[in-house]
Amino acid sequence: MDMLIELLKSILFGVVEGITEWLPISSTGHMILLEEFVHLNFSIEFWNVFLVVIQLGAILAVVLLYFKKIWPFNFKKEKGPFIKTDIMHLWFKILVACIPAAIVGIFLDDILEKYLYNAVVVALMLIIFGIGFIYIENHSKNKERVDSLNKITYKDAMIIGVFQLIAAIFPGTSRSGATILGALMIGVSRKVAAEFTFFLAIPVMFGASLLKLLKVSYFFSLAEWAVLLVGMFSAFIVSIIAIRFLMSYIKKHDFKVFGYYRIVVGIIVLLYFFVLK
């Protein structure tokens, strides 16, 4: 019975990760709130690994859904060259956009986690970037000059990478939220901004996960492996649904609803930790 409860908790965490990782509403903010009410009855070392593993489940959803758009090799010679140059160029731009956050992650990860991973920072970033979404959608005069992935320039990629850097420094910003907001500000269409953000997550989250896993010296029991895999699978399935929902939603709507939602969640975090708790 106890094991069943832990598995159900694992599914819940996977569901929250799968939704909040891809919608621009901050997975960190939601995880902080969820952790207050739901706890896995394992060690802190296991918990740190668990958070990494469910992120990997979310990333695998992107790989599955967009495999044809991100796989640069062609093994069917009769259908074109071995290397798809347009996709290779896309990956170079993705790597350029990842450089700022990668540098910070490698050298400052522990410091940032120690001093900035708290409810105040998370709540403020939720609110600030929520206001940013509403402002940009209401006042941006930039025309959508970038309406396909191959029109993203290296300059565009670097600017988007700077916004990803902000997300790497300040938890609660939302990696997807920051990069989408940055892309919108420079005239990237909503669809392309969302897709580029999804692709950026692949090296960033794989790299961040690998970095954390290398720091952990931990051996899992069968029960822990079960909880890890269930959480990962849950995040994978829900991520597929969340990504498809977002891409369908932005065909007819803007991002303002996510801005309002972020503000509400930010206020809830502040009220809970400084008034109610």
Summary of the structure (lengths in Angstrom):
residues: 277
radius of gyration: 18.9
end to end distance: 30.2
largest distance: 66.3
contacts: 958
relative contact order: 0.21
helix: 78%
strand: 1%
